[in-house]
Amino acid sequence: MLESDLSFDVTEKILEDLKSRVVGKKVRRGEDAARVVIESLKSSFQEILEKEKAVDPLEEVSISGKPYVIVFFGTNGVGKTTTIAKFAYAFKSRGLKVIVAAADTFRAAAQEQLAYHCSKLEVPLVKGKYGGDPAAVALMLISGQEQELRCRPNRYSGENAHRQGSS
């Protein structure tokens, strides 16, 4: 599980839950042992996901003092682009430096919508070529361009907020 990018705490909880719910439990005749394990895993994941730990992204970013990545994903039409613009505005209003990476390289209007919002907010945008690898956009951001943009925030304002990268 650790190799699959689950955090240590989550992995530890799942293993502890499995030990307490499954190890030493007698499986009745006709009962599927795999089903018992699966039900335990389902319960563990449900407890982890339902845990009432509200996170305030503005507070988290302000406290961390280092680059902070927020990934937005969802089906078409649920408001991801608008939400990204709202987050960018909120962070910038608090004096934080914001860079948006447009990793949706497949939907025709995705980059244009983000470019519009970033231009209005005077926030830099890192984007790749249409049909390119979305991971390449993220890599562009974290492997150097992010440093350049963070060091020269005024250079990338208004019409210059749109940074065309290659993937």
C-alpha positions as CSV (number, residue, x, y, z in Angstrom):
1,M,0.0,0.0,0.0
2,L,2.9,2.4,0.7
3,E,4.2,1.8,-2.8
4,S,0.8,2.8,-4.1
5,D,1.1,6.3,-2.6
6,L,-1.1,5.7,0.5
7,S,0.2,7.6,3.4
8,F,1.8,5.7,6.3
9,D,-1.0,6.6,8.7
10,V,-3.7,5.3,6.3
11,T,-1.7,2.1,5.7
12,E,-1.2,1.6,9.4
13,K,-4.9,2.1,10.2
14,I,-6.0,-0.4,7.5
15,L,-3.5,-3.0,8.7
16,E,-4.6,-2.5,12.4
17,D,-8.3,-2.7,11.4
18,L,-7.5,-6.0,9.4
19,K,-5.8,-7.4,12.4
20,S,-8.6,-6.6,14.8
21,R,-11.4,-7.5,12.5
22,V,-10.0,-10.5,10.6
23,V,-7.1,-12.2,12.4
24,G,-8.3,-15.0,14.6
25,K,-11.9,-14.6,13.5
26,K,-13.6,-17.8,12.8
27,V,-15.2,-18.0,9.4
28,R,-18.4,-19.9,9.4
29,R,-18.9,-22.8,7.1
30,G,-20.1,-21.5,3.7
31,E,-18.9,-18.0,4.4
32,D,-16.4,-16.6,2.0
33,A,-13.1,-15.7,3.8
34,A,-12.3,-13.2,1.0
35,R,-15.6,-11.4,1.6
36,V,-14.7,-11.0,5.3
37,V,-11.5,-9.3,4.3
38,I,-13.2,-7.1,1.7
39,E,-15.8,-6.0,4.2
40,S,-13.1,-5.1,6.7
41,L,-11.3,-3.0,4.0
42,K,-14.5,-1.3,3.0
43,S,-15.2,-0.4,6.6
44,S,-11.6,1.0,7.0
45,F,-11.8,3.1,3.9
46,Q,-15.2,4.4,4.8
47,E,-14.0,5.4,8.3
48,I,-10.9,7.1,6.8
49,L,-13.0,9.1,4.2
50,E,-15.7,10.0,6.7
51,K,-13.4,11.2,9.4
52,E,-14.5,14.7,10.4
53,K,-11.3,16.6,9.8
54,A,-12.2,19.8,8.0
55,V,-9.3,21.4,6.2
56,D,-9.1,25.1,5.5
57,P,-6.8,25.3,2.5
58,L,-6.0,29.0,3.1
59,E,-4.9,28.2,6.7
60,E,-2.9,25.1,5.6
61,V,-1.0,27.0,2.9
62,S,-0.3,30.0,5.2
63,I,1.0,27.7,7.9
64,S,3.2,25.5,5.6
65,G,5.3,28.3,4.3
66,K,6.4,26.2,1.3
67,P,4.9,25.4,-2.1
68,Y,1.5,23.7,-1.7
69,V,-0.2,21.7,-4.4
70,I,-4.0,21.5,-4.8
71,V,-5.3,19.2,-7.5
72,F,-8.8,19.7,-8.8
73,F,-10.5,16.9,-10.7
74,G,-14.1,16.0,-11.6
75,T,-16.4,15.4,-14.5
76,N,-17.1,18.0,-17.1
77,G,-19.4,20.9,-16.1
78,V,-19.0,20.6,-12.3
79,G,-17.3,24.0,-11.9
80,K,-13.6,23.1,-11.6
81,T,-12.3,26.0,-13.6
82,T,-14.5,28.5,-11.6
83,T,-13.4,27.0,-8.3
84,I,-9.7,27.2,-9.3
85,A,-10.2,30.9,-10.1
86,K,-12.0,31.4,-6.7
87,F,-9.1,29.6,-4.9
88,A,-6.5,31.7,-6.8
89,Y,-8.3,34.9,-5.9
90,A,-8.6,33.9,-2.2
91,F,-4.9,32.9,-2.0
92,K,-3.7,36.0,-3.8
93,S,-6.0,38.2,-1.7
94,R,-4.1,36.9,1.4
95,G,-0.8,37.9,-0.1
96,L,0.2,34.4,-1.2
97,K,1.9,33.7,-4.6
98,V,-0.3,31.6,-6.9
99,I,0.6,29.7,-10.0
100,V,-2.0,27.7,-11.9
101,A,-1.1,24.7,-14.0
102,A,-3.5,23.7,-16.8
103,A,-3.0,20.0,-16.9
104,D,-6.3,19.3,-18.8
105,T,-4.6,19.0,-22.3
106,F,-7.6,17.3,-23.9
107,R,-10.7,19.5,-23.5
108,A,-10.7,22.2,-26.1
109,A,-11.8,25.1,-23.9
110,A,-10.1,24.1,-20.6
111,Q,-6.8,26.1,-21.1
112,E,-8.6,29.1,-22.6
113,Q,-11.0,29.3,-19.6
114,L,-8.1,29.1,-17.2
115,A,-6.1,31.6,-19.2
116,Y,-9.0,34.1,-19.1
117,H,-9.3,33.8,-15.3
118,C,-5.6,33.9,-14.7
119,S,-5.3,37.0,-16.9
120,K,-8.1,38.8,-14.9
121,L,-6.4,37.8,-11.6
122,E,-2.9,38.5,-12.8
123,V,-1.8,35.0,-11.9
124,P,0.7,33.0,-13.9
125,L,-0.5,30.0,-15.9
126,V,1.6,27.0,-16.9
127,K,0.2,25.0,-19.7
128,G,1.2,22.4,-22.3
129,K,0.3,21.5,-25.8
130,Y,-3.2,20.2,-26.7
131,G,-3.2,16.4,-26.6
132,G,0.1,16.4,-24.7
133,D,0.8,14.6,-21.5
134,P,-1.0,16.2,-18.5
135,A,1.8,15.0,-16.2
136,A,4.3,16.9,-18.3
137,V,2.5,20.2,-17.3
138,A,2.9,19.3,-13.6
139,L,6.5,18.4,-14.2
140,M,7.1,21.7,-15.9
141,L,5.8,23.5,-12.9
142,I,7.7,21.7,-10.2
143,S,11.0,21.3,-12.1
144,G,12.1,24.8,-12.5
145,Q,9.5,27.1,-14.0
146,E,7.9,27.2,-10.6
147,Q,11.1,28.7,-9.2
148,E,11.3,31.2,-12.1
149,L,7.7,32.3,-11.7
150,R,8.0,32.5,-7.9
151,C,11.1,34.7,-8.1
152,R,9.6,37.2,-10.7
153,P,5.9,37.5,-10.0
154,N,5.5,40.9,-11.5
155,R,6.9,39.9,-14.8
156,Y,3.9,37.6,-15.4
157,S,0.9,39.8,-15.1
158,G,-2.0,40.7,-17.4
159,E,-1.4,39.4,-20.9
160,N,1.9,37.8,-19.9
161,A,0.2,35.5,-17.4
162,H,-0.1,32.8,-20.0
163,R,3.1,30.7,-20.2
164,Q,3.1,28.3,-23.2
165,G,5.2,25.3,-22.3
166,S,6.0,22.2,-24.3
167,S,5.2,18.6,-23.4
